Amino acid sequence: MTHSSTVLIVEDEENLADLFGIWLQEQFEVHVAYSGEDALEIFAEEPIDIVLLDRRMPGLSGTEVLQSIREGGDAQQVIMVTAVQPTEDLASIDVDDYLLKPIDRTKLLRAVEAAELVLTYEDSLTELLSLTARKATLEANLDKTELGQDEGYGDLLQRIRELEEEADTTLQRLETDYQIDMLVRDQRIGSQPVEQF
């Protein structure tokens, strides 16, 4: 089976980290780090899409690892998996999801699948914005009759339609399958921050 996203599990309880890895390895390419220091080494060597991050670890804490990840722009989705009950400070922690231990396989898989779907949505949206800008430039500077006869322009319009449909479908899946309201969550589109869940 082809692995579409790469997941890094950062967890100092080795048995738990390995268990999470077993749960996820059928659907994702999985890397495991048993400390914050190991996690940052893996980031230096591997492109990572989604991180499952323990908050309280000896040495580098999950919060410090998170800060380093965000500063380096290394991972696109970070899910904190922790026994630490959320408090008001969660509002200022730049995570995409916050799961409380103990956690079962189903809940963990759903969170990672939702994170992967968000990445798909963001990629589609980024491409859509780029192509729409290109379309607007062409239409502002070229004759419509000429454009109508251009095969490349026709392909561009077709790709825009496909991406619009793809984005709509992904958005509907996030809202129905994962109960994520994308209008109130933070989507990272390129480097532009918008809202966060």
C-alpha positions as CSV (number, residue, x, y, z in Angstrom):
1,M,0.0,0.0,0.0
2,T,1.3,3.5,-0.9
3,H,1.9,5.7,2.1
4,S,0.7,9.2,1.4
5,S,1.7,11.1,4.5
6,T,4.7,10.8,6.8
7,V,3.9,10.8,10.5
8,L,6.4,11.4,13.3
9,I,5.5,10.1,16.8
10,V,7.3,11.9,19.5
11,E,6.7,10.1,22.8
12,D,9.1,9.3,25.7
13,E,7.1,6.3,26.8
14,E,8.7,3.8,24.4
15,N,5.9,1.2,24.6
16,L,3.3,3.7,23.9
17,A,5.2,5.3,21.0
18,D,5.7,1.8,19.5
19,L,2.0,1.0,19.9
20,F,1.0,4.3,18.2
21,G,3.4,3.3,15.4
22,I,1.8,-0.1,15.0
23,W,-1.6,1.5,14.8
24,L,-0.6,3.9,12.1
25,Q,1.9,2.0,10.0
26,E,-0.7,0.4,7.7
27,Q,-1.9,3.8,6.4
28,F,1.1,6.1,6.9
29,E,4.9,6.1,6.7
30,V,5.8,6.3,10.4
31,H,8.9,7.5,12.2
32,V,9.3,7.3,16.0
33,A,11.3,9.5,18.3
34,Y,11.6,8.8,22.1
35,S,12.8,12.3,23.0
36,G,12.5,15.8,21.8
37,E,16.2,15.8,20.8
38,D,15.6,12.7,18.6
39,A,12.6,14.3,17.0
40,L,14.6,17.4,15.9
41,E,17.3,15.1,14.4
42,I,14.6,13.3,12.4
43,F,13.3,16.7,11.2
44,A,16.7,17.5,10.0
45,E,16.8,14.4,7.8
46,E,13.2,13.6,6.8
47,P,10.2,15.6,5.4
48,I,7.4,15.2,7.9
49,D,3.8,15.9,7.3
50,I,2.1,15.2,10.6
51,V,3.5,15.1,14.1
52,L,2.0,13.4,17.2
53,L,3.7,15.2,20.0
54,D,3.8,14.4,23.7
55,R,3.7,17.6,25.8
56,R,5.6,16.5,28.9
57,M,9.0,14.8,28.2
58,P,12.3,14.9,30.0
59,G,14.9,17.0,28.2
60,L,13.3,19.0,25.5
61,S,9.6,19.3,26.3
62,G,6.8,19.0,23.7
63,T,6.2,22.7,23.8
64,E,9.9,23.4,23.1
65,V,9.9,20.9,20.2
66,L,6.7,22.5,18.9
67,Q,8.3,25.9,19.0
68,S,11.3,24.6,17.0
69,I,9.1,22.8,14.5
70,R,7.0,26.0,13.9
71,E,10.1,28.2,13.6
72,G,11.6,25.8,11.0
73,G,8.4,25.4,9.2
74,D,9.1,21.6,9.2
75,A,5.7,20.0,9.8
76,Q,2.4,21.1,8.5
77,Q,0.1,19.5,11.1
78,V,1.0,19.0,14.8
79,I,-1.3,17.0,17.1
80,M,-0.5,17.1,20.8
81,V,-1.2,13.8,22.5
82,T,-0.8,14.3,26.2
83,A,-2.1,13.5,29.7
84,V,-1.9,17.3,30.5
85,Q,-5.4,18.7,30.8
86,P,-5.9,21.7,28.6
87,T,-6.0,25.1,30.3
88,E,-6.4,28.7,29.0
89,D,-2.8,28.5,27.8
90,L,-3.9,26.2,25.0
91,A,-5.2,29.2,23.1
92,S,-1.6,30.4,22.7
93,I,-0.1,26.9,21.8
94,D,0.2,26.6,18.0
95,V,-1.1,23.0,17.6
96,D,-3.7,21.7,15.1
97,D,-5.4,19.3,17.5
98,Y,-5.1,18.3,21.2
99,L,-5.8,14.8,22.2
100,L,-5.9,13.6,25.8
101,K,-4.4,10.2,26.9
102,P,-5.4,7.5,27.3
103,I,-6.4,7.4,23.7
104,D,-7.7,4.4,21.6
105,R,-6.7,3.3,18.1
106,T,-9.9,4.6,16.5
107,K,-9.6,8.1,17.9
108,L,-5.9,8.4,17.1
109,L,-6.4,7.2,13.5
110,R,-9.3,9.6,13.0
111,A,-7.2,12.5,14.2
112,V,-4.3,11.6,11.9
113,E,-6.7,11.0,8.9
114,A,-8.3,14.4,9.5
115,A,-4.9,16.1,9.6
116,E,-4.0,14.4,6.3
117,L,-7.3,15.6,4.8
118,V,-6.5,19.1,5.9
119,L,-3.1,18.9,4.1
120,T,-4.9,17.8,1.0
121,Y,-7.3,20.7,1.3
122,E,-4.6,23.2,1.8
123,D,-2.5,21.9,-1.2
124,S,-5.6,22.1,-3.4
125,L,-6.4,25.6,-2.2
126,T,-2.9,26.8,-2.7
127,E,-2.8,25.5,-6.3
128,L,-6.3,26.9,-6.9
129,L,-5.3,30.4,-5.7
130,S,-2.3,30.3,-7.9
131,L,-4.2,29.2,-11.0
132,T,-7.0,31.7,-10.4
133,A,-4.5,34.5,-10.2
134,R,-2.9,33.3,-13.5
135,K,-6.4,33.2,-15.1
136,A,-7.2,36.8,-13.9
137,T,-3.9,38.0,-15.4
138,L,-4.5,36.4,-18.7
139,E,-8.1,37.7,-18.9
140,A,-6.9,41.2,-18.0
141,N,-4.2,41.3,-20.7
142,L,-5.4,39.2,-23.6
143,D,-8.4,39.3,-26.0
144,K,-11.2,36.9,-24.9
145,T,-11.5,35.5,-28.5
146,E,-7.8,34.6,-28.5
147,L,-8.0,33.1,-25.1
148,G,-11.0,31.0,-26.1
149,Q,-9.0,29.4,-28.9
150,D,-5.9,28.7,-26.7
151,E,-5.6,25.1,-25.6
152,G,-3.5,26.0,-22.6
153,Y,-6.2,28.4,-21.3
154,G,-8.8,25.7,-21.7
155,D,-6.6,23.3,-19.7
156,L,-6.2,26.0,-17.0
157,L,-10.0,26.5,-16.8
158,Q,-10.5,22.7,-16.5
159,R,-7.9,22.4,-13.8
160,I,-9.5,25.2,-11.8
161,R,-12.9,23.5,-12.0
162,E,-11.3,20.2,-10.9
163,L,-9.6,21.9,-7.9
164,E,-12.8,23.7,-6.9
165,E,-14.7,20.4,-6.9
166,E,-11.8,18.7,-5.0
167,A,-11.7,21.4,-2.4
168,D,-15.5,21.3,-1.9
169,T,-15.5,17.5,-1.5
170,T,-12.6,17.6,1.0
171,L,-14.3,20.4,2.9
172,Q,-17.5,18.4,3.1
173,R,-15.7,15.3,4.3
174,L,-13.9,17.3,7.0
175,E,-17.2,18.7,8.2
176,T,-19.3,15.5,8.0
177,D,-16.7,12.7,8.7
178,Y,-14.5,14.6,11.2
179,Q,-16.9,17.4,12.5
180,I,-14.2,20.0,11.7
181,D,-15.6,23.3,10.8
182,M,-13.0,24.7,8.4
183,L,-14.3,28.2,8.8
184,V,-13.2,28.4,12.4
185,R,-9.9,26.5,12.2
186,D,-6.5,27.7,11.3
187,Q,-5.5,26.6,7.8
188,R,-1.9,27.3,6.9
189,I,-2.0,28.3,3.2
190,G,1.6,28.8,2.3
191,S,3.0,30.9,5.1
192,Q,-0.2,32.9,5.6
193,P,-1.8,32.1,8.9
194,V,-5.6,32.2,9.0
195,E,-7.8,30.8,11.8
196,Q,-7.1,27.8,14.1
197,F,-9.1,25.0,15.8
